[in-house]
Amino acid sequence: MTAAPDQEIEPTWRPALVPAVVLRYDRVRATHLLVMPERVVVLRGHAGEILRLCDGEREVRRIVDDLAARFPGGPVATDVPAFLRRLRAEGWLR
């Protein structure tokens, strides 16, 4: 089941990549990639760091807390749930 892009993210959701999507680091581009059948998505900024925390064990609120500690003053509380919501709407997160 996919979420609509404007649907709220539950703080207790434990996001994980769907089995067909793999997070890889590309040394040539010096960035993370989402690799899936017949498609590669180049991630920018801290997207790879966010997705590395999406292991199906951590709740969204813990992911946000961990990132807020790493990036004090950043808009983590709003940007991370919005990013995860977009990826779930794409069908890349469960």
N, C-alpha and C positions, 0 to 999 in steps of 0.2 A: 504494500500500500504506500503510495507516495503522498507527500503533503503538498498542499497548495503553497506557493511562495509567500503568501500573506498570512498563513496560519502560524499561530504562536508555537514556540518550542517549549515543551514541558521541561522544567529544570531537572526532573528525575529520569529523563530519557538517557539511555546509554548508547550513544551512536557508535557505529562500526561500519567500515566499508563493506559493501556487498561483495560476495565471493568473486564476481567477475572483474572487480576493480582492484588494482594493486598500486600502492604508493611506492615510487622508486625515486632515487636521487640520481640526477644526470650530471656527471662531473664536467662534461663538455659545456653544458649551458649553465652550470653551477646553480641549479634550481631543482625543486621537486617536480615530479610528474605523476599524473594519474594515468595508469596504463590500463586499457580495457580493450576488448575485442574490437578491432578495426578503428580504434580512436585513441589518441593521446592528448591529454590536457596538460598544458604547461602552467604550473602554479606560480604565483607571484607573491612577493612579500613574505609574510609569516604563515601562509596557508599550509605549507608542509608541516610546520611545527604544530599547528592546530590539529591536523589530521593524524599526526603520530600519536596524539593523545586519545583519538577516537578508537579505542580498543574493545569496545563493548563492555568494559568493566567500569569505566569512569562515567559518572553522571555529568550532564551538561554543566551543572553548577560547579562541580569540582574542576572541570576543564577550564571554565571561566576563572575560578579562583587561582588555579595554577598559573594561568597566563597573566592574570592581573599582578601576581607576585613577581613574575619575570619582567613585565613591562608596566611599571607603576606610572599612573597618569594617562595610560593609553585608553582608548574607548572600547576596551575588551568586553565589558558587560553588554554593550549593544551590538558591536560588530561581530563577535563570535557567534552568538545565536542566529543572527541574520545570515551569516556565511553558512552555518550548518543547515539552516532552513532551505537555502538555495540548493545545496548539494543533495538534500533529501528530496526536494522537488524534482531534481534531475534523475533521481533513482539511484544515486551513487552511494548513499548511506541508508542503513536500515536501523 
